[in-house]
Amino acid sequence: MNSGNSWNERTGFGPTNLETMLSTDPSQFPDENPLPDKKKLGKDTEGSTGFGSSEGGSVPLPQEVADYADGIKFPLELEHEDPNYVYRGLDDSAASPGGDYISSPVHLGTSPRFHKKKK
């Protein structure tokens, strides 16, 4: 048990104190996003080549998130291999036996991005 409100390697900051959490007025805390914004950090986000690969840290760009979710991010461009990722883009070199080895499943042309109805 970590009763000193300090972090340790075994238990982190310890268990949540629900009584204190529920009796504390949340309006006393600032209404802000605790996640960093790359532009506020002074890092350039243009030209990022992979998930969190830009110099600013591990915050992916919105386009990178969309590409990953739609399955069109080429597997060899991912910084970390994801065993659940399925490449659904149009680059047939992902499926070619003579190309680079890709352990992710490949389903060419099945990305939901290609099948969305145009408004």
N, C-alpha and C positions, 0 to 999 in steps of 0.2 A: 504494500500500500504506500502511496506517495502522498504524504500529508503536508509536505512543505511547499506546495504549489510551484515546485521547480521540476524541470524535465530530467528524467533519467533514462538510461538505455533499456531498462527492463520494462517499465510501465509507462513511459512517455510522461504525460502530465497527470497520470492517474485516472481513476474513475470520475465520471461526471457527477457533480453534486446537484441532483435534481431539485432538491428543496431550495437551494440558493438560486438556481437558474429560474425557477418558477416564481420566486418572490422578488426578483430584480426587475425594475422598470426599464424596458428596453429603449424607451424614448430618451434616456440619458446618454446613449451612445450615438456617435456620429452616423449619419445615413450615407455610407460610402461603400463602394465596391472594394473588398480587400485584395482582389486580384490585380496584379500590376498591368498597366497599359504600356506597351512598348514605346509609343510616341512620347509618353510622359517620362519614360526612362532615358530618353534621348538617343535611342537606338533606331537605326533605319530599318524598316521592315520590308522595303521593296527588294525584290529579287531573292526572296527566301527560297531555298532549293529543297526543303524537306520539312517534315513536321518538327517544328522547334529547332531547326538547324541554323536560323539566323543568329547573329551575334548577341541579340538581346535576351536570349534565354530560351525557355521551353514553351513560350506562348505561341501557339500556331495562329496563322492568319486565317480570317474567315473563309477565304477561298480554299486554303489547304484543308480545312475541316470539311467543306462541302465536297471537294474532290475525293477525300478519303471516304466520306459517308456514301457517296455515289459509286465508289469502287473504281474510279478512273485514275487514281494515283498509282503510277507504275510501281510494282512491288520492290524493285531494286532501288527506288528513290526513297523508300521509307527508312527512317533512321533506325528503328527497331522492328524486328520481324514480329508480325502479329499472326499467330496460328489461325485466327478466325477470319483473317482478311481474305476476300475474294476479289481478284482483279476482274472488272466488268467493262473495261474500256475497249478501244478499237485497235490497239497496236498488236498485230498478229505475231510480232516477234516474241511476245510473252508466252505464246503457245508453241513456238517453233523448237524442235528438238535440238537444232544446231545453235540456238541462242544461249544466252546466259541462263544458268540454272535458277529457276524460280520455284520455291517450295509452296507458294500459295496456289490455291486452285484458280483456274482461268476459265471464265465464261464470257467469251468475246461478245460485245455488243449488247449485253443484258443490263447495263446500268440504268437505273430509274431516270437518270437525266435524259437519256435518249428517248424515253417513252412518255414523258410528261406532255400533257395536252397544251398546245399553244393557246394563249388567251387572246 
